[in-house]
Each structure stands twice: as structure tokens, then as C-alpha cells.
Amino acid sequence: MVDVNKLVRENVLKLTPYSCARDEFKGKTGIFMDANENPFGNLNRYPDPYQKELKEAISKIKGTPEEKIFLGNGSDEIIDLCFRVFCNPGIDKALTFTPTYGMYEVSASVNDIKFIKVPLNESFQIDLEKVKPLLSEKNLKLIFICSPNNPTGNCMHHSDIEYIIANFNGIVIIDEAYIDFSDKPSFIKMVDRYHNLILMQTFSKAFGLASVRVGMAFSNPAIIQYFNKLKPPYNISTINQKAVLLKLNKVEEYKNQVIKIKKERERLSANLKKMKITEKVYPSDGNFLLIKVKNATHIYNTLVDKCIIVRNRSSVIDNCLRITVGKRSENDKLVNTLKTIAI
Ligand SMILES: Cc1ncc(COP(=O)(O)O)c(C=O)c1O
């Protein structure tokens, strides 16, 4: 079993975290004269720093105890916290499998951490033989695995992910931002088995709350406590906590939306496959499709001229566009517009 405490940066171990008014008095009733708040209004009080009510609700739907849950200002805050808890700037390293979500590399640069990029194979899967020697790389602290992966859309093989977690003496972060759109099982229960695992999910995709900025990390309580130690005291606003709670009271609505999006994904995929401009539509476990075309930049620019915005991913995968699945009418508009584009 990996001893997580041994991986944590010295300054984080020694750090005395900021103690806010709500850390010192946790009660909900009384005359509050301890936080220099304005006594008037509905939004005059600081939020609950540890989002207790929200975590209780998340705990119920995810089947994970509250002490194993951390909430960040989007998954992006959690990615940054992983670097700040575990990686010494200028010394430590992180690794991922490319092409993948760009924030891992950006966060590594912000924190002055060397970033190792191991290319996925032609099926967009992890090449385990390439990874094995790297698992003992000096000063390698973090491995990011995005599954389902953005922008390729596929899940990584479970056995490959588990091999890495079980054989790496550092922290593995699995980013499951798109897992609700997949029929494959989540790794969430593996958090109980592996202490070096941080599993991330988000309210930005299937729950339709991208503007609210709430990301989830599930991990062992020691790692959750290090995140709590470093985070700004009030990282999730009261309004945002309430927005998520409201959504969690309407689980059926979110589940129906996911069903609709998955159906639309298959319909859009079938339509795109029939088109002359399409060389390949990759299978997807996300709410988007990656397609290979003859001239991605030309198609991208023509679509923009018609006010349809997709993502040109040609810089990371040759001649590929990433298309988010929209509403039925939006998908039809895209397909009809693509039909008019000459190549
Ligand atoms: C794989 C992946 N992880 C995380 C995020 C960002 O999540 P959040 O909105 O919770 O910061 C994205 C956004 O596109 C993503 O593609």
C-alpha cells in the first residue's frame, strides 16, 4: 500500500492552514458577529467552507462517505491542487497519455513541473509496454488518466488502468468527467482499494452545470484533508452549492437528459458516417464525437461562417474535429450544413 503522506510536499505537511470564522464556530443559529459580514441581506453570509449539505447529497447518490469527497471550483481546481499537494516545483514530474485534456499540462507548467507525454496507440489506448519502465521514473509523482478521454471519446481498458494504479508508487488521477455518458463502469469503488487513487468527476457535463463550477474528487480521507488544507477557505459559493443541490433533487431530469444525449450521439454518428466529407467517426463514450475529415480547417472555418462552432483538433490529431452533441434540431442543422460544404 502506497504511503500517501510520504508523497506530500514538505511545506504542505508543515503548513498551518488558514482558520476561518466558520472553522472556529460550526453552529447554524445565533447572532453572528464573528466574520465581519454585513448583517443585512440574503447573501450576506460566507458559505459553508466544507459544503456539508451538498456532500451529504452527493454521498447518497455516489455511495461514497462524505470524508472521501472533496469539492473544487470545477475539476480544474482539483487538478491544480494535485500539483500543489504532491509536486515540488522544478524537481518533480507528472505524466499523461496524449492526446488528452489540456489542463493537466497547463497546470504542470503553472506549477513548474516537468510533464511527460506518452502517446496513446492507434486505437487511442494506453500502450502498457511504454508505460511500465516509466512507473519507476525518478521524481514521478502524478499520473493523469482521462477515461472517457477528451478528445478521443473512448474509455481506457480497465485492466491497464488498474495495472498502473497497482504498480505505481505515486498518485494516479482518473478523470471521469464524461463517465455518465458511458456504459462502462466507473472506478469510484476502487478508491476504497487503492489509497493512491484520486477519482475526479464533475457537475459540468451530464448534470448540465458548467457555469456553476463544481468538480468532485473521491479519494482516501488523508488526501481529502490535504486538499482541504490548501484550498481557499470559501472555494464554492453559497449560490453554487444551492444550484447543485437543486439539481440533485431532480435526478430523474438529469438522467433523462443523459439518455437523450446518448441517443442523439448515436443518431449524429450514423448521419456523419453517411457523409462524403467524413473519413471516420470514432466511437464515443462521451457527449461528443471525434471525426476525421479531409480538410478539417476548411470545414471548421465554413461552419463558423454559418455560426456553427465545433472544435478544430487538427493540432493534436491530424484533420480531426470534435463535435459536442447538441439538441436534435442543432445536430440536424450541423448535418444539413455539412452537406452543403464542397471539399
Ligand atoms: C476531461 C475533462 N476533465 C475536466 C474538465 C473540466 O471540468 P470542470 O468544468 O469541472 O472544471 C473538462 C472540460 O472540458 C474535461 O474535458
The ligand as an SDF file (V2000), in Angstrom:
LIG
                    3D

 16 16  0  0  0  0  0  0  0  0999 V2000
  -11.6290   15.5390  -19.3080 C   0  0  0  0  0  0  0  0  0  0  0  0
  -12.0730   16.8080  -18.6810 C   0  0  0  0  0  0  0  0  0  0  0  0
  -11.8930   16.9810  -17.3680 N   0  0  0  0  0  0  0  0  0  0  0  0
  -12.2830   18.1010  -16.7590 C   0  0  0  0  0  0  0  0  0  0  0  0
  -12.8860   19.1240  -17.4650 C   0  0  0  0  0  0  0  0  0  0  0  0
  -13.2670   20.3830  -16.7590 C   0  0  0  0  0  0  0  0  0  0  0  0
  -14.1640   20.1300  -15.7760 O   0  0  0  0  0  0  0  0  0  0  0  0
  -14.7080   21.3010  -14.8490 P   0  0  0  0  0  0  0  0  0  0  0  0
  -15.7060   22.0680  -15.6230 O   0  0  0  0  0  0  0  0  0  0  0  0
  -15.2760   20.5610  -13.6820 O   0  0  0  0  0  0  0  0  0  0  0  0
  -13.5180   22.1490  -14.4540 O   0  0  0  0  0  0  0  0  0  0  0  0
  -13.0800   19.0000  -18.8300 C   0  0  0  0  0  0  0  0  0  0  0  0
  -13.7070   20.0930  -19.5930 C   0  0  0  0  0  0  0  0  0  0  0  0
  -13.9050   20.0800  -20.7700 O   0  0  0  0  0  0  0  0  0  0  0  0
  -12.6660   17.8060  -19.4500 C   0  0  0  0  0  0  0  0  0  0  0  0
  -12.8300   17.6140  -20.7740 O   0  0  0  0  0  0  0  0  0  0  0  0
  1  2  1  0
  2  3  1  0
  2 15  2  0
  3  4  2  0
  4  5  1  0
  5  6  1  0
  5 12  2  0
  6  7  1  0
  7  8  1  0
  8  9  2  0
  8 10  1  0
  8 11  1  0
 12 13  1  0
 12 15  1  0
 13 14  2  0
 15 16  1  0
M  END
$$$$
